[in-house]
C-alpha cells in the first residue's frame, strides 16, 4: 500500500499532547509508528506503536495504544505501520481505534525502538509523558502487594527496597492515614500480564503468570526487569505490561521481570521469652465434602475434585486425599514456626456437623504431635 504524504501524518506527540487527555479527542487522524507490543490475544485487542528516532518532545509521549480487534493479529513487533482512526480516552488512556481497512504496513524497520531506561517516575504528569512507550525500568524495585496475581495476574510494585506500609501501621487513623494512603497510591504501579484474563473464571484453566511453587513472589521481594515493557493506564493504575501476553506457560526467560526468593526456613529470631503467631488455615475442615450430600466442588485441570464449592455446609477439602495434602502443609508450617501461642482462623466448628465442637482442632493437634 502507498504511504501517506508526510504532511498528512499527525505525529503521535500531537495526539498525546501535554495533559491527561488528548487535545485531538473525537477527531479522525492518520499517524505512523513502529509496533512495540502486540496484544492480539488475552482481551486487550490491540497493540502499541511509537515514533521512531530521537525523542524531541520529552513532555509528550511518543507512544500510542491502537485499539483494533480487526488488525491486532496482523502486525508484528518491529513493523512500521500507518493507522487511521478516531482518537479517544478509554479508562484514562489515549487510544486510536482502527478498522480493518485503515492499517497500512510499511514493512519491518531497520532498527528497533530503544526502550527508555531508568527509574519509573512517581508523579502522574511524568508517567503521562511515557504513556504507551517502551520502558526498561531500573533501580531498586520491591513487591508491595501480590493479592491480585491470583485473579488478574497483577503484581503491585514500588520503587525502593521496602514495600509500602499500611497507613495505620505508621500513623493514626483519620486525616493522617488518608493522606498517607493517597501518597502510597501515587507511588505504586503494577506489573501486569498483558491481558484482561480473570484466572478465577474464564482463565481458570490457564496457569498463573510470574508465580509458581518454585518461584515465590512475596511482599518484600526485589524485582529486576530483564525485558522491555510498555507503560499503559487502566482502572486507575499505571501498568507495566510485557510486549506480548504472558502466563504460567511462558518461558521464564521471556518474562519481563524476575524476583528474589525471600522465604526463610523459619521465622526471624526477635528475642523475648514467648512468641505469638496467627495462622489462616484456609478452611481446614476434617469433615470432607464427599462425606456429605449436595456438595459441588472446585476441580483441577484434570477435573478432579479438590475443594468444596457450594451445596453443603463443608468448606474445605473434597476428600481424604486432599485433606491430607492440605494438612501436611499446615502441620509442617506450624511445627517449623515453633511458636508459644498460635491462633487459628478458618478451622471447622465440628458442632455444625453433629460432632464434638473441637473434632477438627483435635485432628490437627494429633497430626502436629505425630509430626513433632
C-alpha angles and dihedrals in degrees: 000000000000117000120235119256112264093248090058093055118095109210116237090237090059089053093048097043123180102287136066094278136037118271086215097056111151093017126115113230142163118233138171135218148136117270109247102170135015125205101178090145133037100053106285089098098198149059141236127246129193136195112259122233133028121345105250096169107052093172094060129054121254092202132082135186114232112207104203122141087176097058107023092097091048100063132074133205110267094029119125113225141178116216132186123201150110120297118229144150118249117187088338096310125113114235143164119224111219127192124212096264094045098074121094120184118213093185134252115328120243090234135021127243112268110231119239103253125206145067113326107249118244102218125083092231093055092045091047088060088060099043112145092359127131110260137184104197116211138179129054112332124175135194107246100172133013100173097111098047086087093057111022104013091249127146116189114220139186133195114254136040099286131066117241114267128235106257098239090050086067110025138020120277116266130042095356093051093048091051091049091050090050090053091049091050090057093050103047127082135177135245101213134189099238091252144081093228118147102212092198093057128014093010098044091118092054117088115243118261122242095004130088139142088264095044112049116189105200131177104269095032115135116241122212119190111221100167132043120265136193121235111232132169128218140139091018096302138100110236133197105212128190114246088252131022115277134198139170088284092061117110105256089229088065096050114106095232144023128207136216116242106236096174114125130201091244139001119285114267110248101172128239132108100269136030128209123199140173125218129189102207091191102234101328100189120172085194102079125206095248089063092064136059124245099025119145120196145218106234136203123239090278089054094248112150111251110164137003115271105180145309098085141045096260117096104179139067120355094224145351093279093058093041089057091048090052094042095049091057094045093048093049091049096047095047091047090052089055091191126171096227125020128186119202130210127196098020120146121267094217093196086077087070097046093262135115106296093239100043093114091047091049091049091054094045090051090052091049092052093047091050092046 
